[in-house]
């Protein structure tokens, strides 16, 4: 899918770039062609009417060089032929162009029925006009103009080809860069679906096994009760998993405005800490707290409770017996800081990059802790909704610290 998307991106981009380059180069070539054509016409008119204005002027075409301030461009060498009504040459005037009488007569004979055109074999443009008792023919050498135009055309084509190749390389690099988040998202989605299927499969397997056991005819009451309790436990875990998945899916597709009320974050934090003191005590963990009173912020009380509870739950799960959890809430400048530090738990730098990914566990073997690897992902989503920044640091000897930066009211 990604390769197909990349090819489509490159194809569409290069099509537009190629069309733009073709249009630009075509316009440049047309402009150059029109400019060259105008220069030729100006030179023809100059050569034609300069001598028509001076009918008595007699010049030696082999020696006279006609150049003044009104002359056409130097590369437009020309000559003019004046004939009688039978096309016999009477006069010949040249501007930097050597031509014999015989050749001149042949040229006049070859174009006597046409008023204007180009002799491609001789690289000459010509124009004919009627003169008293005869005709006047103007010829302009277009070999240099023709060569310049062809050189310009070849250069333009080469530039276009090189530009297309350069843009192709840039487009491929751009496609790789632009599609990198899509590729990561695609891989995360595939992993998410695989992990969700696996996590749902496990409780379903347990439920089905216990259901089969409960339906066995020879089953005493204690074993039946144990099977039903196991079914209930797995069903509750599966319910929690589905609720978490629905929460994440809802936040992925619909961002709610949760900054709609003033919350006393101090009171919310205190209630969460109190609810986890019993859990910590049962595990032999010391939960210490230092909460600065009456700190206010904008947000949603339920989401603040869920956010703090996730971090406290995570800390109690991964803090060894006999170690401490330190919970601190204080104000610093215009920010409220919540710091949750648990001893004895270490996360290396590589794992810190992924701890907020869905279904991610630093140690896959720690599934016995009872979670699905969605807690921190949900916490990260809630923090995004509440405009909260989360910092994570971990040291092997000191433990792990989560710092929440909350905008103060």
DABELPE-V658232 format. One record per helix or strand of 2 or more residues. SS is the DSSP state (A for helix, B for strand). FROM is the first residue (numbers start at 1). TO is the last residue. If there is no record, write none. Layout:
BEGIN
ss->SS from->FROM to->TO
ss->SS from->FROM to->TO
END
This chain:
BEGIN
ss->A from->2 to->52
ss->B from->78 to->84
ss->B from->89 to->95
ss->A from->101 to->110
ss->B from->116 to->119
ss->B from->124 to->131
ss->B from->134 to->141
ss->A from->143 to->214
ss->A from->221 to->253
ss->B from->261 to->264
ss->A from->265 to->282
ss->B from->286 to->291
ss->B from->296 to->299
ss->A from->301 to->318
ss->B from->324 to->332
ss->B from->335 to->342
ss->A from->349 to->352
ss->A from->364 to->369
ss->A from->375 to->385
ss->B from->389 to->395
ss->B from->399 to->407
END
